Amino acid sequence: MYCESCGSFVPDGQAYCTACGAEVLFMPKLASAPAPAPAPAPAPQSVPVYAAQPVLPPVQQPAGQPLAQSVEIDYNAYQAAERVQIVPPRPISPENPNAKRGLICGIITMATMYIGCVNAIPAILGIVFSLKGMSDSDKLGNRGSAIAGLVLSIVGACFGIYATVMFILRLTGNIS
């Protein structure tokens, strides 16, 4: 008789398949049907069983495939999984509003540097906000924004002063 689960030969009188462990239903032989030639059963292999190992239920194998003899464990993947560190996200630090204001005023100062005295107000505000932002950067961060705002405000103020002086000199006729 053959196992319905895996298709391997099961000798008469056995209740379970030796290959896959499935329960075999006993069917009486019909006298008119010739018995198929029995296939040689694979030699049973002795597998050491240790007391600490859990007893697993029988595995259902697809028909025509041999029962797996051993299980290979990829220890490299296991060790790599142990090395993965889950890093919690950084807490969101409070923003440094003065550094941001200083940078915005510095950009406005650079954009209005050829208009003369108009860029004086954003230049002064940019310098004040940037210096305050630099002093707060130890607690709040964004030191780079404060430095950029300070540099842009100073450079914009210098170009604004230069543009104002050149405008006055041209107006008075001292420069052609």
Sequence and secondary structure as in RCSB ss.txt:
>XXXX:A:sequence
MYCESCGSFVPDGQAYCTACGAEVLFMPKLASAPAPAPAPAPAPQSVPVYAAQPVLPPVQQPAGQPLAQSVEIDY
NAYQAAERVQIVPPRPISPENPNAKRGLICGIITMATMYIGCVNAIPAILGIVFSLKGMSDSDKLGNRGSAIAGL
VLSIVGACFGIYATVMFILRLTGNIS
>XXXX:A:secstr
 B TTT  B  TT SB TTT  B       SSS                 TTS         TTS         H
HHHHHHHH             HHHHHHHHHHHHHHHTGGGGGGGHHHHHHHHHHHHHHHHHHHHH  HHHHHHHH
HHHHHHHHHHHHHHHHHHHHHHTS  
